[in-house]
Amino acid sequence: MDDRLSFLLLETTALLKLFLINLSTNFLQETMVLFTLGGGYLLVIGVIRSFSERAGDRFSLRFAGFVLAVVAYGLTIALLSRAEGVEILYLLKAVFYVEVLRSLVNVVTPHLRVGNSYLFTLKLSILSGGIFLFLQDIARGESPPVLRYGELGFKLSSALLLTLALVGLYRTLLGHLSEGFVNRILRRSGPILLLFYLVVTLGWVFGTVKLSQDFVVKFALMAGVLIGYFSLQVYAVSLIDRIFGEEFPSLKGSLRKFLMLFALFILYRGVDLLFTLEALKSQLDSLYLINTELVKISLLSILESLYVFALLWTLTGFLKNLVYAYYMSRGKEIEAGSFRALVSNVGILLAFSIALIQLGITWKVMVPLAGALGIGLGFGLQTIFNNYVSGFILLLSKNIKVGDLVEVEGSAGYAIGRQSETIFGKVVNINILTTVIRTNDNVEIAIPNSEFISGRIINYSLSDPYIRVRIPFGVSYSSDPEKVKAILLKVAEESPLVLKEPPPGVWFYEMGDSALIFYLLVWVDIRRFWRMRAPRSEIYFRAWKELKKEGVEIPFPQRDVWFKNPLRVEIDERGIPEGGSEGS
C-alpha cells in the first residue's frame, strides 16, 4: 500500500511538472487564454457585485454569479473541444467547475437549514472534486494509474457532494413541512431511501453500475416503490391511532418495527434488481460452517435465518399487541391477556421453527438428533419442557387467565415486612416458562407454569368475580340480638363497597366466653379490592360508630373467678391488705 501511494505521488508530481513545461512552451498563448477567460470572468463578477451592492440585492448577485460561472464553464468546454494543446484550459475547467458549484451553494444555502460544519464539508467536497477533475484531465493519455485514481476521486467527491445536497434538502423539507401525512412519510422513508441511494452510489463509484437509461428507470421505479410502501406504513399507523387512540403505544411501536424490517427486504430486492446479486449469494452460500449429508449450514443460510427470525419475532409482537388492544378496547381484560399470551407463545414457537428450517436444520435432522441426545437432554431440559407445555395447557384450559385473582402456596414479601403462608395476587402475564403474579403490595412473583398444573390453586375469579365475605362482630351479653342485626344490615346497605344483590345477611354464630358472636355476610366484587381488608376495614369503621351510637357495648375478654372455700381478708392498721403496697 505504501509503495503504491509513493508511486502515485511520483506520477502526479511528474504530471504537474509536464503541465508546467507545456505552459512555458506556449507561454504567450496560454497567458492570453488565461487573461481572456479568467480576467474577463473576474471583471464581470466585479461589475455585477458593484451594481448589486448599490441596489442592496444580494440574491441577484449570487444568482448572476452562478449564471456567469455556468457560461464560463461551458465556454471552457467548447474551447477544449476545438483548441488542442492549450494546457491552461484544463486548469480553467477545474476552476470554473468549482465556481459553478460554489456559486450554486451561495444561492441555495440561505434557504437551507444547515450548520457551519455542513457548509465546510460541502465546500471541501467541491474543492476536492475540482482537484481530481484537473488531475484526470492532465493524466489522460499520459499516466493511466493517475487517470484511474483521478476518476475514482472525482466520483467520490461528486457522490459526497450529491449526498450532502440531498441530506440538506431532506432536513429543510422536514423543517418547512408541518406535522402531517407528508412529513411522516419523509421521516419514515428518509433513512431507507438514503441507504438505497448510498448503495447505488458506491456501485457507481467503483464501476459496478453503469448509468444507462435502463438502470435509471429501475432506480426510479424502486425509489417509487419504497415511497409508496412508507406511505402505506404511515397510513397504517394513523389507522391504528384512529381505531385504538393513544392508549396502546406499544401497538404502534411493534407495527413500526415489523414494517421497517420488511422494508429491508424490499430494499434487498431492489438492490438485487439493480446489481444482480446472484454471484454474491452464490459465494456466501459456498462458505459452509457445517457441511454434511444431513446438515449444510452456510453463511448465507445464517444471515437468512436471522432475518426471518427477527421478522417473525416483530410480527408476533405486533399481532399479540393487536389482539390485546382489540379486547381491551371492548372491556374484556381477561380475554385480552390470555389471547396475547397465546399468540406470543405460538408465534415464538413458529418463528423459531421456521428459522431453523431456513438455517438448514429440518425435522429429518432434529428427530435423529433428539433421539441421540434424548437421554442426556431429557434430564437436563425436563423442567424447561414441563413448564413450556404447562404454559400451553394453562392457556387452552382457561383454568387460569390473565387478570384472574389467585392464591397459591408459598410466601412473598418478607423484605417489606409481610409474612404470609400463601401468595395472593393478580395474574398479569403467562409467559413461555413462568406465570407472573402481582400482589397488592406491587410485588411481582414469577412462578413456574408446572406448579399451576401439579399444585392446588385457588382462583377467586375463575367463573364469577363476586364472592361472599364473612365479617365477625362481638357484642356484650346485655345486647339485643335483633337490634344488633338491624344495625349491621344498615351498615352493609349504606356501604358503597358492598353489592346490593345478593342482599347482605347476619348470622348469630355463637355465644362465646365474653361476647355474643355475629357474622355479617356481604357480597363484593373481588376485582375491585384484591384483598378483603379494604371493605372489611370500611365496614368496621361504620359499624363501630353505629353500635356506639345505639348504646351497644363491644366487650373485651373478662373472666369471673369463684372460690370454693371462704376467704379471710386481714387489714393492717393503715387499711392496706397484707402483702399489698401503697401503690398497688
LUMVEXPA-883718 format. One line per 5 residues: number of its first residue (from 1); their letters; for each residue x, y, z of C-alpha. Coordinates in Angstrom, 2 decimals, always signed. Layout:
! residues N
NUM	A	X,Y,Z; ...
//
This chain:
! residues 584
1	MDDRL	+0.00,+0.00,+0.00; +2.81,+2.44,+0.85; +4.67,+1.57,-2.37; +1.54,+2.20,-4.45; +0.93,+5.54,-2.73
6	SFLLL	+4.53,+6.58,-3.29; +4.26,+5.61,-6.95; +1.07,+7.68,-7.36; +2.72,+10.69,-5.71; +5.70,+10.40,-8.05
11	ETTAL	+3.45,+10.05,-11.09; +1.36,+13.06,-10.01; +4.47,+15.17,-9.45; +5.79,+14.21,-12.87; +2.45,+15.15,-14.48
16	LKLFL	+2.45,+18.55,-12.78; +6.00,+19.18,-14.00; +4.96,+18.19,-17.51; +1.97,+20.53,-17.26; +4.21,+23.45,-16.28
21	INLST	+6.65,+22.64,-19.09; +3.83,+22.67,-21.61; +2.65,+26.02,-20.24; +6.10,+27.51,-20.64; +6.40,+26.13,-24.19
26	NFLQE	+3.38,+28.11,-25.40; +3.62,+30.80,-22.74; +2.11,+33.63,-24.81; -0.87,+31.61,-26.00; -1.53,+30.18,-22.56
31	TMVLF	-1.28,+33.62,-20.95; -3.70,+35.17,-23.43; -6.29,+32.44,-22.81; -5.84,+32.80,-19.06; -6.29,+36.57,-19.05
36	TLGGG	-9.16,+36.44,-21.52; -11.24,+33.85,-19.72; -10.08,+34.30,-16.14; -9.69,+38.05,-16.25; -12.96,+38.54,-18.11
41	YLLVI	-14.75,+36.41,-15.55; -13.32,+38.39,-12.63; -14.11,+41.69,-14.34; -17.74,+40.83,-14.96; -18.11,+39.49,-11.40
46	GVIRS	-16.76,+42.78,-10.05; -19.20,+44.83,-12.13; -22.15,+42.68,-11.03; -21.07,+42.95,-7.39; -20.88,+46.74,-7.52
51	FSERA	-24.37,+47.10,-9.02; -25.85,+44.57,-6.59; -24.31,+46.26,-3.54; -25.76,+49.60,-4.61; -29.20,+48.07,-5.06
56	GDRFS	-28.85,+46.03,-1.84; -29.96,+42.87,-3.62; -27.66,+40.07,-2.50; -29.75,+37.31,-4.06; -29.40,+38.82,-7.54
61	LRFAG	-25.62,+38.97,-7.02; -25.46,+35.31,-6.09; -27.71,+34.21,-8.94; -25.83,+36.31,-11.52; -22.55,+34.85,-10.28
66	FVLAV	-23.93,+31.35,-10.73; -25.11,+32.10,-14.30; -21.75,+33.68,-15.17; -19.86,+30.66,-13.79; -22.01,+28.32,-15.88
71	VAYGL	-21.33,+30.36,-19.00; -17.59,+30.42,-18.31; -17.53,+26.68,-17.70; -19.46,+25.97,-20.91; -17.17,+28.25,-22.89
76	TIALL	-14.12,+26.44,-21.50; -15.56,+23.06,-22.51; -16.24,+24.38,-26.01; -12.68,+25.71,-26.34; -11.23,+22.40,-25.16
81	SRAEG	-13.03,+20.56,-27.95; -11.56,+22.93,-30.61; -8.27,+24.28,-29.32; -5.91,+21.32,-28.86; -2.72,+21.75,-26.90
86	VEILY	-3.90,+24.66,-24.73; -3.00,+23.27,-21.29; -4.33,+26.22,-19.29; -7.87,+25.27,-20.30; -7.65,+22.16,-18.09
91	LLKAV	-6.93,+24.34,-15.08; -9.65,+26.84,-16.03; -12.12,+23.98,-16.48; -11.45,+22.80,-12.91; -11.61,+26.36,-11.55
96	FYVEV	-14.91,+27.12,-13.25; -16.27,+23.75,-12.12; -15.56,+24.79,-8.56; -17.04,+28.25,-9.20; -20.26,+26.83,-10.63
101	LRSLV	-20.86,+24.63,-7.57; -19.66,+27.25,-5.10; -21.97,+29.93,-6.53; -24.85,+27.44,-6.58; -24.22,+26.74,-2.88
106	NVVTP	-24.26,+30.50,-2.21; -27.64,+30.77,-3.93; -29.25,+27.80,-2.18; -27.78,+27.73,+1.36; -29.67,+30.78,+2.71
111	HLRVG	-32.83,+28.75,+2.24; -31.47,+25.54,+3.81; -31.42,+24.63,+7.48; -27.77,+23.64,+7.74; -24.87,+24.42,+10.05
116	NSYLF	-21.32,+25.64,+9.56; -19.81,+22.15,+9.66; -22.18,+21.09,+6.89; -21.15,+24.05,+4.72; -17.47,+23.39,+5.37
121	TLKLS	-17.80,+19.74,+4.31; -19.80,+20.77,+1.26; -17.20,+23.27,+0.08; -14.37,+20.83,+0.80; -16.03,+18.21,-1.42
126	ILSGG	-16.40,+20.83,-4.18; -12.72,+21.78,-3.95; -11.56,+18.16,-3.92; -13.77,+17.44,-6.93; -12.12,+20.28,-8.85
131	IFLFL	-8.65,+18.98,-7.98; -9.46,+15.42,-9.11; -11.09,+16.76,-12.28; -7.89,+18.63,-13.11; -5.72,+15.58,-12.39
136	QDIAR	-7.75,+13.24,-14.58; -7.69,+15.76,-17.46; -3.91,+16.18,-17.45; -3.35,+12.43,-16.88; -5.46,+11.37,-19.87
141	GESPP	-3.07,+9.81,-22.38; -0.06,+10.35,-20.12; -0.47,+8.27,-16.93; -3.20,+5.56,-16.72; -2.71,+4.97,-12.95
146	VLRYG	-3.20,+8.65,-12.11; -6.11,+8.81,-14.54; -7.78,+5.85,-12.89; -7.41,+7.23,-9.35; -8.33,+10.72,-10.53
151	ELGFK	-11.61,+9.40,-11.93; -12.21,+7.46,-8.69; -11.52,+10.54,-6.58; -13.79,+12.70,-8.74; -16.59,+10.16,-8.42
156	LSSAL	-16.15,+10.01,-4.64; -16.21,+13.81,-4.38; -19.27,+14.03,-6.61; -21.03,+11.32,-4.62; -20.25,+13.08,-1.34
161	LLTLA	-21.43,+16.38,-2.80; -24.71,+14.92,-4.02; -25.25,+13.10,-0.71; -24.75,+16.31,+1.25; -27.12,+18.14,-1.08
166	LVGLY	-29.83,+15.50,-0.60; -29.38,+15.47,+3.17; -29.65,+19.26,+3.30; -32.75,+19.22,+1.11; -34.28,+16.47,+3.28
171	RTLLG	-33.69,+18.37,+6.52; -35.04,+21.57,+5.00; -38.21,+19.89,+3.79; -38.78,+18.39,+7.22; -38.32,+21.80,+8.78
176	HLSEG	-40.75,+23.56,+6.45; -43.44,+20.90,+6.38; -45.86,+20.82,+9.29; -46.55,+17.67,+11.25; -48.76,+15.94,+8.73
181	FVNRI	-49.01,+12.99,+6.41; -46.20,+14.08,+4.04; -43.88,+14.94,+6.94; -44.36,+11.48,+8.48; -43.72,+9.82,+5.10
186	LRRSG	-40.43,+11.70,+4.75; -39.37,+10.80,+8.29; -40.08,+7.10,+7.78; -38.75,+6.73,+4.25; -35.72,+9.01,+4.56
191	PILLL	-33.25,+6.57,+6.22; -34.13,+3.65,+3.90; -34.04,+5.83,+0.78; -30.68,+7.26,+1.85; -29.33,+3.74,+2.39
196	FYLVV	-30.62,+2.70,-1.03; -29.02,+5.76,-2.62; -25.67,+5.11,-0.89; -25.59,+1.51,-2.14; -26.27,+2.64,-5.70
201	TLGWV	-23.76,+5.49,-5.43; -20.99,+3.21,-4.17; -21.74,+0.85,-7.05; -21.33,+3.77,-9.48; -18.11,+4.96,-7.81
206	FGTVK	-16.43,+1.55,-8.01; -17.62,+0.80,-11.51; -20.19,-1.94,-10.85; -23.04,+0.30,-12.05; -23.35,+1.90,-15.45
211	LSQDF	-25.71,+4.86,-15.55; -27.73,+3.65,-18.51; -31.33,+4.51,-19.28; -32.48,+1.08,-18.15; -30.66,+1.48,-14.83
216	VVKFA	-32.13,+4.95,-14.18; -35.64,+3.64,-14.87; -35.16,+0.72,-12.46; -33.72,+3.06,-9.81; -36.67,+5.47,-10.12
221	LMAGV	-39.09,+2.52,-10.00; -37.57,+1.16,-6.77; -37.50,+4.61,-5.17; -41.17,+4.99,-6.04; -41.96,+1.56,-4.57
226	LIGYF	-40.19,+2.47,-1.32; -42.00,+5.81,-1.06; -45.32,+4.08,-1.75; -44.55,+1.43,+0.86; -43.76,+4.00,+3.52
231	SLQVY	-46.90,+5.92,+2.59; -48.87,+2.76,+3.37; -46.91,+2.39,+6.61; -47.79,+5.92,+7.73; -51.42,+5.31,+6.77
236	AVSLI	-51.47,+2.03,+8.75; -50.09,+3.72,+11.87; -52.59,+6.58,+11.56; -55.37,+3.99,+11.12; -54.27,+2.32,+14.35
241	DRIFG	-54.46,+5.74,+16.03; -57.99,+6.33,+14.80; -59.20,+2.90,+15.87; -57.48,+2.49,+19.25; -56.38,+6.03,+20.12
246	EEFPS	-53.24,+6.76,+22.13; -53.89,+4.13,+24.82; -51.68,+1.44,+23.29; -48.29,+2.95,+22.28; -46.66,-0.49,+22.20
251	LKGSL	-49.02,-1.46,+19.35; -47.73,+1.31,+17.09; -44.12,+0.67,+18.12; -44.32,-3.03,+17.27; -46.00,-2.24,+13.93
256	RKFLM	-43.22,+0.20,+13.01; -40.53,-2.36,+13.87; -42.15,-5.02,+11.69; -42.70,-2.68,+8.75; -39.14,-1.35,+8.98
261	LFALF	-37.71,-4.88,+8.87; -39.95,-5.70,+5.92; -38.68,-2.53,+4.22; -35.18,-4.03,+4.42; -36.48,-6.98,+2.38
266	ILYRG	-37.87,-4.59,-0.26; -34.53,-2.77,-0.26; -32.69,-6.06,-0.74; -34.92,-6.98,-3.67; -34.33,-3.55,-5.19
271	VDLLF	-30.56,-3.85,-4.91; -30.79,-7.36,-6.38; -32.81,-5.95,-9.30; -30.22,-3.26,-9.98; -26.99,-5.17,-9.34
276	TLEAL	-27.93,-8.84,-9.81; -26.59,-10.28,-6.54; -26.57,-13.91,-7.67; -22.78,-14.04,-7.71; -22.54,-12.66,-4.17
281	KSQLD	-25.25,-15.02,-2.91; -23.51,-17.98,-4.53; -20.25,-17.02,-2.87; -21.88,-16.66,+0.56; -23.75,-19.92,+0.06
286	SLYLI	-20.47,-21.71,-0.66; -18.95,-20.62,+2.68; -20.04,-23.59,+4.81; -19.72,-23.69,+8.56; -21.18,-27.22,+8.68
291	NTELV	-21.25,-29.38,+5.56; -22.55,-32.93,+6.00; -25.05,-35.09,+4.16; -27.81,-34.17,+6.62; -26.85,-30.66,+7.69
296	KISLL	-25.49,-27.89,+5.48; -25.18,-24.52,+7.16; -23.61,-21.73,+5.13; -23.01,-18.07,+5.87; -25.94,-17.18,+3.60
301	SILES	-28.33,-19.50,+5.44; -27.26,-17.99,+8.79; -27.98,-14.46,+7.55; -31.32,-15.50,+6.06; -32.41,-17.40,+9.18
306	LYVFA	-31.51,-14.47,+11.45; -33.52,-12.10,+9.28; -36.51,-14.47,+9.09; -36.49,-14.94,+12.87; -36.28,-11.18,+13.50
311	LLWTL	-39.10,-10.52,+11.01; -41.39,-13.17,+12.51; -40.48,-12.06,+16.02; -41.59,-8.49,+15.32; -44.71,-9.78,+13.51
316	TGFLK	-45.57,-11.82,+16.60; -45.07,-8.74,+18.77; -47.43,-6.72,+16.60; -50.11,-9.45,+16.49; -50.10,-10.00,+20.25
321	NLVYA	-50.37,-6.25,+20.89; -53.15,-6.00,+18.31; -55.13,-8.80,+19.98; -54.58,-7.21,+23.38; -55.71,-3.77,+22.18
326	YYMSR	-58.77,-5.25,+20.44; -60.09,-6.97,+23.56; -59.08,-4.20,+25.95; -60.94,-1.62,+23.85; -64.06,-3.73,+24.36
331	GKEIE	-63.55,-4.07,+28.11; -62.53,-7.75,+28.01; -59.41,-7.62,+30.15; -59.23,-11.35,+30.87; -59.55,-12.36,+27.20
336	AGSFR	-57.03,-9.68,+26.22; -54.29,-11.04,+28.46; -54.99,-14.69,+27.68; -55.04,-14.32,+23.89; -51.96,-12.09,+23.98
341	ALVSN	-50.04,-14.78,+25.83; -51.34,-17.47,+23.45; -50.35,-15.52,+20.33; -46.95,-14.76,+21.83; -46.13,-18.38,+22.71
346	VGILL	-47.38,-19.83,+19.42; -45.68,-17.07,+17.39; -42.31,-17.57,+19.05; -42.55,-21.33,+18.51; -43.34,-20.85,+14.80
351	AFSIA	-40.63,-18.22,+14.37; -38.03,-20.49,+15.92; -39.13,-23.49,+13.83; -39.16,-21.58,+10.53; -35.77,-20.02,+11.31
356	LIQLG	-34.31,-23.48,+11.94; -35.70,-24.71,+8.60; -34.23,-21.66,+6.87; -30.92,-22.39,+8.56; -30.93,-25.91,+7.14
361	ITWKV	-31.97,-27.87,+10.22; -35.16,-29.75,+9.31; -37.20,-32.33,+11.23; -35.25,-35.06,+9.43; -32.23,-33.78,+11.30
366	MVPLA	-33.95,-32.94,+14.55; -35.55,-36.35,+15.12; -32.30,-38.38,+14.97; -30.53,-35.68,+16.93; -33.20,-35.69,+19.59
371	GALGI	-33.05,-39.48,+19.73; -29.28,-39.45,+20.17; -29.29,-36.74,+22.78; -32.68,-37.53,+24.27; -31.46,-39.23,+27.41
376	GLGFG	-28.94,-36.56,+28.37; -31.11,-33.62,+27.36; -34.22,-35.27,+28.76; -32.97,-34.99,+32.32; -31.36,-31.61,+31.79
381	LQTIF	-34.31,-29.97,+29.99; -37.13,-31.84,+31.66; -38.12,-28.89,+33.82; -37.97,-26.44,+30.91; -40.15,-28.60,+28.65
386	NNYVS	-42.52,-29.29,+31.52; -43.02,-25.57,+32.15; -43.31,-24.83,+28.42; -46.02,-27.44,+27.85; -47.74,-26.41,+31.09
391	GFILL	-47.98,-22.86,+29.75; -49.95,-24.07,+26.73; -52.19,-26.19,+28.98; -52.96,-23.15,+31.12; -53.84,-21.05,+28.09
396	LSKNI	-56.01,-23.70,+26.47; -57.76,-24.98,+29.61; -58.57,-21.42,+30.80; -58.44,-22.51,+34.44; -56.11,-19.55,+34.94
401	KVGDL	-56.26,-16.47,+32.76; -54.53,-13.13,+32.73; -56.45,-10.89,+35.12; -57.55,-13.69,+37.46; -57.10,-13.31,+41.21
406	VEVEG	-55.43,-16.43,+42.56; -53.92,-17.73,+45.76; -51.07,-20.25,+45.67; -48.89,-21.87,+48.25; -45.74,-20.01,+49.10
411	SAGYA	-44.60,-16.77,+50.68; -43.60,-13.38,+49.34; -42.91,-10.02,+50.88; -40.54,-10.72,+53.78; -38.39,-7.82,+52.62
416	IGRQS	-41.31,-5.40,+53.09; -42.45,-6.87,+56.40; -45.24,-9.06,+55.07; -45.46,-12.61,+56.36; -47.98,-15.00,+54.86
421	ETIFG	-48.19,-18.69,+54.10; -49.80,-18.10,+50.72; -49.32,-15.78,+47.73; -52.39,-13.81,+46.69; -52.42,-11.56,+43.66
426	KVVNI	-53.45,-10.89,+40.08; -52.14,-12.88,+37.10; -50.51,-10.24,+34.90; -48.77,-12.42,+32.33; -48.46,-16.04,+31.26
431	NILTT	-45.05,-16.40,+29.63; -43.37,-19.33,+27.93; -41.97,-20.80,+31.15; -43.47,-18.80,+34.03; -46.63,-17.06,+35.14
436	VIRTN	-46.22,-13.63,+36.72; -48.42,-12.71,+39.70; -48.53,-9.18,+41.11; -49.56,-8.86,+44.76; -51.46,-5.92,+46.22
441	DNVEI	-48.09,-4.67,+47.54; -46.96,-4.38,+43.89; -44.54,-7.29,+44.32; -44.26,-9.46,+41.21; -43.57,-13.17,+41.57
446	AIPNS	-42.64,-15.42,+38.63; -43.99,-18.90,+39.34; -43.14,-21.89,+37.09; -46.11,-22.94,+34.97; -45.87,-26.55,+36.09
451	EFISG	-46.82,-25.56,+39.66; -50.22,-24.42,+38.45; -50.78,-27.85,+36.90; -49.50,-30.04,+39.72; -50.35,-27.85,+42.73
456	RIINY	-53.59,-26.69,+44.32; -54.60,-23.24,+43.15; -57.45,-21.09,+44.48; -58.91,-18.96,+41.69; -61.25,-16.34,+43.13
461	SLSDP	-62.43,-15.15,+39.72; -62.47,-18.31,+37.61; -66.11,-18.04,+36.51; -67.54,-15.34,+38.77; -65.71,-12.44,+40.48
466	YIRVR	-68.49,-11.95,+43.06; -67.68,-13.55,+46.40; -69.19,-13.52,+49.87; -67.18,-12.19,+52.80; -67.83,-13.04,+56.46
471	IPFGV	-67.02,-10.25,+58.94; -67.19,-11.24,+62.67; -68.55,-8.97,+65.43; -68.68,-9.48,+69.19; -71.19,-7.66,+71.46
476	SYSSD	-71.95,-7.90,+75.14; -74.49,-10.36,+76.56; -76.76,-7.47,+77.50; -77.26,-6.53,+73.84; -80.47,-7.20,+71.91
481	PEKVK	-79.61,-9.60,+69.02; -82.37,-8.22,+66.79; -81.11,-4.68,+67.32; -77.55,-5.76,+66.53; -78.78,-7.48,+63.35
486	AILLK	-80.60,-4.35,+62.22; -77.57,-2.15,+62.84; -75.22,-4.43,+60.88; -77.64,-4.73,+57.94; -77.97,-0.94,+57.85
491	VAEES	-74.16,-0.56,+57.79; -73.86,-3.07,+54.93; -76.62,-1.46,+52.88; -75.07,+2.02,+53.23; -71.56,+0.87,+52.30
496	PLVLK	-70.61,+1.74,+48.68; -68.25,-1.25,+48.60; -70.97,-3.85,+49.15; -73.10,-5.20,+46.31; -76.84,-4.70,+46.59
501	EPPPG	-77.55,-8.09,+45.04; -77.37,-10.64,+46.56; -78.50,-8.81,+49.71; -76.33,-8.88,+52.87; -77.20,-11.10,+55.80
506	VWFYE	-76.40,-11.56,+59.50; -75.72,-14.79,+61.33; -75.99,-15.24,+65.09; -73.00,-17.51,+65.12; -72.36,-18.43,+68.77
511	MGDSA	-72.43,-17.34,+72.40; -68.78,-17.03,+73.25; -66.99,-16.81,+76.57; -67.13,-13.00,+76.73; -69.43,-11.92,+73.88
516	LIFYL	-72.25,-12.80,+71.52; -70.65,-13.53,+68.13; -72.38,-12.33,+64.96; -71.24,-12.66,+61.34; -72.09,-10.00,+58.77
521	LVWVD	-72.20,-11.62,+55.31; -71.75,-9.27,+52.36; -71.13,-9.77,+48.63; -68.33,-7.83,+46.92; -66.58,-7.72,+43.56
526	IRRFW	-63.10,-9.05,+44.27; -61.68,-7.40,+41.16; -62.08,-4.02,+42.88; -60.18,-4.82,+46.06; -57.92,-7.85,+45.58
531	RMRAP	-57.70,-8.38,+49.32; -60.78,-8.10,+51.54; -59.08,-5.78,+54.00; -60.37,-2.65,+52.26; -64.12,-3.43,+52.51
536	RSEIY	-63.65,-5.12,+55.88; -61.93,-2.04,+57.29; -64.57,+0.31,+55.85; -67.40,-1.74,+57.38; -65.67,-1.96,+60.76
541	FRAWK	-65.36,+1.85,+60.87; -69.06,+2.33,+60.10; -70.21,-0.45,+62.43; -68.21,+0.81,+65.41; -69.80,+4.28,+65.10
546	ELKKE	-73.33,+2.88,+64.70; -73.01,+0.39,+67.58; -71.63,+3.03,+69.89; -74.34,+5.47,+68.78; -77.08,+2.89,+69.64
551	GVEIP	-75.50,+2.05,+73.00; -74.43,-1.46,+72.07; -71.41,-2.42,+74.14; -68.48,-4.10,+72.50; -66.92,-6.13,+75.33
556	FPQRD	-63.37,-7.07,+75.93; -62.37,-10.53,+77.26; -63.11,-10.90,+81.00; -63.34,-13.79,+83.48; -65.25,-14.28,+86.79
561	VWFKN	-63.30,-16.30,+89.42; -65.27,-18.20,+92.08; -63.52,-19.56,+95.19; -64.85,-22.77,+96.62; -63.71,-22.05,+100.24
566	PLRVE	-64.34,-18.81,+102.16; -61.52,-16.26,+102.04; -60.21,-14.42,+105.09; -59.04,-10.88,+104.49; -56.90,-9.18,+107.13
571	IDERG	-56.40,-5.42,+107.07; -53.45,-3.80,+108.81; -53.61,-0.59,+110.81; -53.28,+1.58,+107.67; -56.14,-0.26,+105.92
576	IPEGG	-53.82,-1.99,+103.45; -54.30,-5.77,+102.99; -51.34,-7.89,+103.94; -48.99,-8.46,+101.09; -50.13,-5.25,+99.36
581	SEGS	-48.45,-1.88,+98.95; -49.49,+1.70,+98.86; -49.17,+1.93,+95.15; -50.99,-1.27,+94.30
//
